[in-house]
Amino acid sequence: CSFGNLHAARLLSAQSASSSSSSLAAGPSDQHKQPQHGALSARPTTLSFGHSSFWTWNASLTPFGTSHISAASFSTTPSNEGSQGNQSGGDSDATNAPEPLKLSLLDAVMRVAEAAVAKVEEGDMDTAISLLKEAVDEFDPKFPDSPEVGELHSQAALLLLFQNKVDEAAAHAERARDSSLRRFGERSVLTGHRRLRLGACRFAQGRLTEAAEELQQALQSLAQDPSRHEADLYLNLTLLSGANTASEARLLDDRLLGAVRAMKESFGGDSTVLSLALAQHDRVVGRALGAAQQDPALCEGLLKQHARLLEEVDPGSEDLAITSYKLATFLYAHDILPEAQTHVRKAAAILRARYNDEDDLVVMCKHRLGMICAAAGDHRSATQLLQLTRDHYLKQASTHALAKEAQLGLAMAKYRIAASADSSERRHQLQDQALAEIRSLLDELAAAVGVNHMLAQGAMRYYAQMSAMAKAKK
């Protein structure tokens, strides 16, 4: 019932059962004994949670004051309280009433988690999060510090982090960690899982020192647990965030790749926790690309590192194709054209295995290849590709930024074609016209994407090169 794996759920069951003599019933394995009821029982309270049932509970208190729910005191009944019938409450009604299904708090929480997982698999992340948060609101006031409610907090944190709602995710993760610390102590494996989730949230918040502290503690608790690989990956990501040069980032290549490989072996290549961790590596890449003082070598190194990690997980994934495209675009903007062409062709090959030639992602790769050809002087290929992609984007919007870039690339191709003019006078005339068109289109592109955008910066680079070539030949 965990979005990453079932291991934490098994731990939850085991630790709940062993935390006192009054264990929770109906855990994932049959080895747990049936619960012993506490001496004190509260009045049943109806919980209106879920789609087709109302859950009622009786809280029993242990001598230590910790709330527990037994299979006998937690029940679900059909959602039919609004139906008409005999309201007298007589013995006949009591005799004929169906026996409710008995559930432990653990079973109830597992059902919520399973319902949320189903929504995630349907692509409905918002409803999944709502289910978890509603359950927290119902159970948390009645069962403070229960590990079951801690699991709801932890799963909510995971999904909120997926939605990049990092502060809200961290609040849930902190509640889960604190309750596990109070209930089971520092050395508990379950506490290690909770610290791992909070460490991931702190990383996403950019609170790297706190993230490292949580993750180091998690690694100690998870020394014999498969989730240690996830903690190790996040700890290395905190180190990567502090890298100031490409060489510093490269020092972490093997450690990051090893952690990803181990997570894939433990949880599967399509696991939620692995996807989330890779998204956090992409966050590091994004921070480097968006830095006010961008280091091109560091950005290139991080993009290539991200591509290697994705390729380790699935060499045919769409994520790898998109990262390869981003890398090709970055290399194009920095005039590293042969390698840019290699990466965009790789992206196109992956995407063509999934989509037809008219798909936006495939067209995007054709467009980038056309711009690379235009910059490299292959005007025939550039013209063929960019006429196609220009028309594709103009159908979507007359102001589409990539349509403007395609027009600019076609003007660059015109400049190259002018070199074959019959006379030097005609060549200079055609090249001057092409440069004027490039200048005008460059201004339009910069207005559309921003003057500091890498596409605008790349266009400026190639315009400057062509201007210098034209002046040298006059």
Summary of the structure (lengths in Angstrom):
residues: 474
radius of gyration: 29.9
end to end distance: 72.8
largest distance: 109.8
contacts: 1588
relative contact order: 0.05
helix: 67%
strand: 4%
